[in-house]
Amino acid sequence: MASPLLPIPIIFLFIVTFTSSSLLPPVHRVVEAGGAPVPTVWPDQFHALLLMNASGALSLVDLWYDWPNGRNFNIIRDQLSSSLYYDLEWDNGTSFYYRLDPGLEQCRTLHFEVGVLRPNWLDGATYLGQSRVNGFLCNGWEKVDFIWYYEDVATKRPVKWIFYTGREAHVLIHEVGAVLEDAKWQAPSYCFTKTETVNGQISELSLTGNFEASLLNGGALKGFMNLQT
């Protein structure tokens, strides 16, 4: 099993580098020989540790992607917070957003028209060329004017993606084949007492897990459904 969230003081040593480099847009150099590269299909199962930056608001996300079992899990810690919150998504469109803090039984159960991102969700993305991103030489793509995605040329691992809102995900760890044990995928019992139905997927949830921030943007983010078709 992959390691849990790393200690906050260690991870945030990376913040100065990532946040300062993200202030300037990448300069792309188009590669002409051999045709345009295509994005690597996501592994069926992986774990990633993401540093999220939303206009200076920072958080760490443990992302567990498990396509064969139709599930995706984001475990989120905001900067300097001792509390975690959880975004548990299933391919049938059901998502649970909850906390496990003692005495704080918070949960929302929502139903969306789409489920977990397919491994080939980047199919059809427009190639932008090569650029230096967080110190790595990357190929970059744009998908339906919604997301910009950067992948290390040498290893094919994702390095960074940017939503059209400006929200950024910096990949600190990417472990192919890592699987979270089944017991951790069970939502708490208090999640099954109330449900809410929402027409359409809220854009950034499947990749960042930041439920509160996504809700604040409301319907403006529903274009994410285009990535699922």
Contacts in CASP RR format, 6 or more apart in sequence:
PFRMAT RR
TARGET T0000
AUTHOR 0000-0000-0000
METHOD contacts of the structure
MODEL  1
MASPLLPIPIIFLFIVTFTSSSLLPPVHRVVEAGGAPVPTVWPDQFHALL
LMNASGALSLVDLWYDWPNGRNFNIIRDQLSSSLYYDLEWDNGTSFYYRL
DPGLEQCRTLHFEVGVLRPNWLDGATYLGQSRVNGFLCNGWEKVDFIWYY
EDVATKRPVKWIFYTGREAHVLIHEVGAVLEDAKWQAPSYCFTKTETVNG
QISELSLTGNFEASLLNGGALKGFMNLQT
1 178 0 8 1.000
1 179 0 8 1.000
1 180 0 8 1.000
1 181 0 8 1.000
2 47 0 8 1.000
2 173 0 8 1.000
2 175 0 8 1.000
2 178 0 8 1.000
2 180 0 8 1.000
4 62 0 8 1.000
5 49 0 8 1.000
5 60 0 8 1.000
5 62 0 8 1.000
5 75 0 8 1.000
5 77 0 8 1.000
5 84 0 8 1.000
6 49 0 8 1.000
6 60 0 8 1.000
8 60 0 8 1.000
8 77 0 8 1.000
8 79 0 8 1.000
8 80 0 8 1.000
11 49 0 8 1.000
11 51 0 8 1.000
11 60 0 8 1.000
11 172 0 8 1.000
12 58 0 8 1.000
12 79 0 8 1.000
14 51 0 8 1.000
14 170 0 8 1.000
14 172 0 8 1.000
15 51 0 8 1.000
15 58 0 8 1.000
17 134 0 8 1.000
18 51 0 8 1.000
18 53 0 8 1.000
18 134 0 8 1.000
18 170 0 8 1.000
19 53 0 8 1.000
19 56 0 8 1.000
19 58 0 8 1.000
21 133 0 8 1.000
21 134 0 8 1.000
21 135 0 8 1.000
22 53 0 8 1.000
22 168 0 8 1.000
22 170 0 8 1.000
26 131 0 8 1.000
26 132 0 8 1.000
26 133 0 8 1.000
26 138 0 8 1.000
26 140 0 8 1.000
26 150 0 8 1.000
27 131 0 8 1.000
27 132 0 8 1.000
28 128 0 8 1.000
28 129 0 8 1.000
28 130 0 8 1.000
28 131 0 8 1.000
28 140 0 8 1.000
29 129 0 8 1.000
29 130 0 8 1.000
29 131 0 8 1.000
30 127 0 8 1.000
30 128 0 8 1.000
30 129 0 8 1.000
30 130 0 8 1.000
31 37 0 8 1.000
31 129 0 8 1.000
31 130 0 8 1.000
31 139 0 8 1.000
36 127 0 8 1.000
36 129 0 8 1.000
37 127 0 8 1.000
37 139 0 8 1.000
38 123 0 8 1.000
38 125 0 8 1.000
38 127 0 8 1.000
39 122 0 8 1.000
39 123 0 8 1.000
39 125 0 8 1.000
39 139 0 8 1.000
39 141 0 8 1.000
39 149 0 8 1.000
39 151 0 8 1.000
40 151 0 8 1.000
40 156 0 8 1.000
41 119 0 8 1.000
41 120 0 8 1.000
41 122 0 8 1.000
42 65 0 8 1.000
42 67 0 8 1.000
42 117 0 8 1.000
42 119 0 8 1.000
42 120 0 8 1.000
42 121 0 8 1.000
43 65 0 8 1.000
43 119 0 8 1.000
43 176 0 8 1.000
43 177 0 8 1.000
44 66 0 8 1.000
44 67 0 8 1.000
44 68 0 8 1.000
44 119 0 8 1.000
44 177 0 8 1.000
45 65 0 8 1.000
45 66 0 8 1.000
45 67 0 8 1.000
45 68 0 8 1.000
45 176 0 8 1.000
45 177 0 8 1.000
45 178 0 8 1.000
45 179 0 8 1.000
46 65 0 8 1.000
46 174 0 8 1.000
46 175 0 8 1.000
46 176 0 8 1.000
46 177 0 8 1.000
46 178 0 8 1.000
47 62 0 8 1.000
47 63 0 8 1.000
47 64 0 8 1.000
47 65 0 8 1.000
47 173 0 8 1.000
47 174 0 8 1.000
47 175 0 8 1.000
47 177 0 8 1.000
47 178 0 8 1.000
47 179 0 8 1.000
47 180 0 8 1.000
48 62 0 8 1.000
48 63 0 8 1.000
48 65 0 8 1.000
48 158 0 8 1.000
48 171 0 8 1.000
48 173 0 8 1.000
48 174 0 8 1.000
48 175 0 8 1.000
49 60 0 8 1.000
49 61 0 8 1.000
49 62 0 8 1.000
49 63 0 8 1.000
49 171 0 8 1.000
49 172 0 8 1.000
49 173 0 8 1.000
50 60 0 8 1.000
50 61 0 8 1.000
50 63 0 8 1.000
50 169 0 8 1.000
50 170 0 8 1.000
50 171 0 8 1.000
50 172 0 8 1.000
50 208 0 8 1.000
51 58 0 8 1.000
51 59 0 8 1.000
51 60 0 8 1.000
51 169 0 8 1.000
51 170 0 8 1.000
51 172 0 8 1.000
52 58 0 8 1.000
52 59 0 8 1.000
52 60 0 8 1.000
52 61 0 8 1.000
52 167 0 8 1.000
52 168 0 8 1.000
52 169 0 8 1.000
52 170 0 8 1.000
52 208 0 8 1.000
52 210 0 8 1.000
53 167 0 8 1.000
53 168 0 8 1.000
53 170 0 8 1.000
54 165 0 8 1.000
54 166 0 8 1.000
54 167 0 8 1.000
54 168 0 8 1.000
54 210 0 8 1.000
54 213 0 8 1.000
55 166 0 8 1.000
55 167 0 8 1.000
57 78 0 8 1.000
57 79 0 8 1.000
57 213 0 8 1.000
58 78 0 8 1.000
58 79 0 8 1.000
59 76 0 8 1.000
59 77 0 8 1.000
59 78 0 8 1.000
59 79 0 8 1.000
59 210 0 8 1.000
60 76 0 8 1.000
60 77 0 8 1.000
61 74 0 8 1.000
61 75 0 8 1.000
61 76 0 8 1.000
61 77 0 8 1.000
61 169 0 8 1.000
61 208 0 8 1.000
61 209 0 8 1.000
61 210 0 8 1.000
62 73 0 8 1.000
62 74 0 8 1.000
62 75 0 8 1.000
62 76 0 8 1.000
63 72 0 8 1.000
63 73 0 8 1.000
63 74 0 8 1.000
63 207 0 8 1.000
64 72 0 8 1.000
64 73 0 8 1.000
64 74 0 8 1.000
64 75 0 8 1.000
64 178 0 8 1.000
64 179 0 8 1.000
64 180 0 8 1.000
65 72 0 8 1.000
65 116 0 8 1.000
65 117 0 8 1.000
66 72 0 8 1.000
66 73 0 8 1.000
66 179 0 8 1.000
66 180 0 8 1.000
67 116 0 8 1.000
67 118 0 8 1.000
67 119 0 8 1.000
70 90 0 8 1.000
70 91 0 8 1.000
70 116 0 8 1.000
71 88 0 8 1.000
71 89 0 8 1.000
71 90 0 8 1.000
71 91 0 8 1.000
71 116 0 8 1.000
71 185 0 8 1.000
72 88 0 8 1.000
72 89 0 8 1.000
72 116 0 8 1.000
72 117 0 8 1.000
72 206 0 8 1.000
73 86 0 8 1.000
73 87 0 8 1.000
73 88 0 8 1.000
73 89 0 8 1.000
73 180 0 8 1.000
73 184 0 8 1.000
73 185 0 8 1.000
74 86 0 8 1.000
74 87 0 8 1.000
74 88 0 8 1.000
74 89 0 8 1.000
74 205 0 8 1.000
74 208 0 8 1.000
74 209 0 8 1.000
75 84 0 8 1.000
75 85 0 8 1.000
75 86 0 8 1.000
75 87 0 8 1.000
76 84 0 8 1.000
76 85 0 8 1.000
76 86 0 8 1.000
76 87 0 8 1.000
76 209 0 8 1.000
76 210 0 8 1.000
77 83 0 8 1.000
77 84 0 8 1.000
83 99 0 8 1.000
83 101 0 8 1.000
83 104 0 8 1.000
84 99 0 8 1.000
84 100 0 8 1.000
85 97 0 8 1.000
85 98 0 8 1.000
85 99 0 8 1.000
85 211 0 8 1.000
86 96 0 8 1.000
86 97 0 8 1.000
86 98 0 8 1.000
86 99 0 8 1.000
86 100 0 8 1.000
87 95 0 8 1.000
87 96 0 8 1.000
87 97 0 8 1.000
87 205 0 8 1.000
87 209 0 8 1.000
87 210 0 8 1.000
87 211 0 8 1.000
88 95 0 8 1.000
88 96 0 8 1.000
88 97 0 8 1.000
88 98 0 8 1.000
88 185 0 8 1.000
88 187 0 8 1.000
89 95 0 8 1.000
89 115 0 8 1.000
89 116 0 8 1.000
89 205 0 8 1.000
89 206 0 8 1.000
90 115 0 8 1.000
90 116 0 8 1.000
91 115 0 8 1.000
91 116 0 8 1.000
92 115 0 8 1.000
93 111 0 8 1.000
93 112 0 8 1.000
93 113 0 8 1.000
93 114 0 8 1.000
93 115 0 8 1.000
94 109 0 8 1.000
94 110 0 8 1.000
94 111 0 8 1.000
94 112 0 8 1.000
95 109 0 8 1.000
95 110 0 8 1.000
95 111 0 8 1.000
95 112 0 8 1.000
95 205 0 8 1.000
96 107 0 8 1.000
96 108 0 8 1.000
96 109 0 8 1.000
96 187 0 8 1.000
96 191 0 8 1.000
97 107 0 8 1.000
97 108 0 8 1.000
97 109 0 8 1.000
97 110 0 8 1.000
97 211 0 8 1.000
98 106 0 8 1.000
98 107 0 8 1.000
98 108 0 8 1.000
98 187 0 8 1.000
98 188 0 8 1.000
98 190 0 8 1.000
98 191 0 8 1.000
99 105 0 8 1.000
99 106 0 8 1.000
99 107 0 8 1.000
100 188 0 8 1.000
105 188 0 8 1.000
105 190 0 8 1.000
107 187 0 8 1.000
107 188 0 8 1.000
107 190 0 8 1.000
107 191 0 8 1.000
107 194 0 8 1.000
108 194 0 8 1.000
108 196 0 8 1.000
108 211 0 8 1.000
109 187 0 8 1.000
109 191 0 8 1.000
109 192 0 8 1.000
109 194 0 8 1.000
109 195 0 8 1.000
109 196 0 8 1.000
110 195 0 8 1.000
110 196 0 8 1.000
110 197 0 8 1.000
110 198 0 8 1.000
111 195 0 8 1.000
111 196 0 8 1.000
111 197 0 8 1.000
111 198 0 8 1.000
112 198 0 8 1.000
112 200 0 8 1.000
112 201 0 8 1.000
112 202 0 8 1.000
113 199 0 8 1.000
113 200 0 8 1.000
113 201 0 8 1.000
113 225 0 8 1.000
114 200 0 8 1.000
114 201 0 8 1.000
114 225 0 8 1.000
114 228 0 8 1.000
115 201 0 8 1.000
115 206 0 8 1.000
115 228 0 8 1.000
116 206 0 8 1.000
117 206 0 8 1.000
117 207 0 8 1.000
117 227 0 8 1.000
117 228 0 8 1.000
118 228 0 8 1.000
121 227 0 8 1.000
121 228 0 8 1.000
122 141 0 8 1.000
122 143 0 8 1.000
122 149 0 8 1.000
124 143 0 8 1.000
125 141 0 8 1.000
125 142 0 8 1.000
125 143 0 8 1.000
125 149 0 8 1.000
126 141 0 8 1.000
126 142 0 8 1.000
126 143 0 8 1.000
127 139 0 8 1.000
127 140 0 8 1.000
127 141 0 8 1.000
128 139 0 8 1.000
128 140 0 8 1.000
128 141 0 8 1.000
128 142 0 8 1.000
128 148 0 8 1.000
129 139 0 8 1.000
129 140 0 8 1.000
130 137 0 8 1.000
130 138 0 8 1.000
130 139 0 8 1.000
130 140 0 8 1.000
130 153 0 8 1.000
131 137 0 8 1.000
131 138 0 8 1.000
131 140 0 8 1.000
131 150 0 8 1.000
132 138 0 8 1.000
133 150 0 8 1.000
133 159 0 8 1.000
133 160 0 8 1.000
134 159 0 8 1.000
134 160 0 8 1.000
134 170 0 8 1.000
136 150 0 8 1.000
136 152 0 8 1.000
136 153 0 8 1.000
136 154 0 8 1.000
136 159 0 8 1.000
137 152 0 8 1.000
137 153 0 8 1.000
137 154 0 8 1.000
138 150 0 8 1.000
138 151 0 8 1.000
138 152 0 8 1.000
138 153 0 8 1.000
138 159 0 8 1.000
138 160 0 8 1.000
139 150 0 8 1.000
139 151 0 8 1.000
139 153 0 8 1.000
140 148 0 8 1.000
140 149 0 8 1.000
140 150 0 8 1.000
140 151 0 8 1.000
141 148 0 8 1.000
141 149 0 8 1.000
141 151 0 8 1.000
142 148 0 8 1.000
142 149 0 8 1.000
143 149 0 8 1.000
143 227 0 8 1.000
144 223 0 8 1.000
144 226 0 8 1.000
144 227 0 8 1.000
145 164 0 8 1.000
146 163 0 8 1.000
146 164 0 8 1.000
146 203 0 8 1.000
146 223 0 8 1.000
146 224 0 8 1.000
146 226 0 8 1.000
146 227 0 8 1.000
147 161 0 8 1.000
147 162 0 8 1.000
147 163 0 8 1.000
147 164 0 8 1.000
147 227 0 8 1.000
148 161 0 8 1.000
148 162 0 8 1.000
149 158 0 8 1.000
149 160 0 8 1.000
149 161 0 8 1.000
150 158 0 8 1.000
150 159 0 8 1.000
150 160 0 8 1.000
150 161 0 8 1.000
151 157 0 8 1.000
151 158 0 8 1.000
151 159 0 8 1.000
152 158 0 8 1.000
152 159 0 8 1.000
157 171 0 8 1.000
157 174 0 8 1.000
158 171 0 8 1.000
158 174 0 8 1.000
159 170 0 8 1.000
159 171 0 8 1.000
160 168 0 8 1.000
160 169 0 8 1.000
160 170 0 8 1.000
160 171 0 8 1.000
161 168 0 8 1.000
161 169 0 8 1.000
161 207 0 8 1.000
162 168 0 8 1.000
162 169 0 8 1.000
163 203 0 8 1.000
163 204 0 8 1.000
163 208 0 8 1.000
165 204 0 8 1.000
165 217 0 8 1.000
165 221 0 8 1.000
167 204 0 8 1.000
167 208 0 8 1.000
167 210 0 8 1.000
167 213 0 8 1.000
169 207 0 8 1.000
169 208 0 8 1.000
200 222 0 8 1.000
200 225 0 8 1.000
201 222 0 8 1.000
201 224 0 8 1.000
201 225 0 8 1.000
201 228 0 8 1.000
202 211 0 8 1.000
202 214 0 8 1.000
202 215 0 8 1.000
202 218 0 8 1.000
202 219 0 8 1.000
202 221 0 8 1.000
202 222 0 8 1.000
202 224 0 8 1.000
203 214 0 8 1.000
203 217 0 8 1.000
203 221 0 8 1.000
203 222 0 8 1.000
203 223 0 8 1.000
203 224 0 8 1.000
204 210 0 8 1.000
204 213 0 8 1.000
204 214 0 8 1.000
204 217 0 8 1.000
204 221 0 8 1.000
204 224 0 8 1.000
205 211 0 8 1.000
205 214 0 8 1.000
206 224 0 8 1.000
208 214 0 8 1.000
214 221 0 8 1.000
END
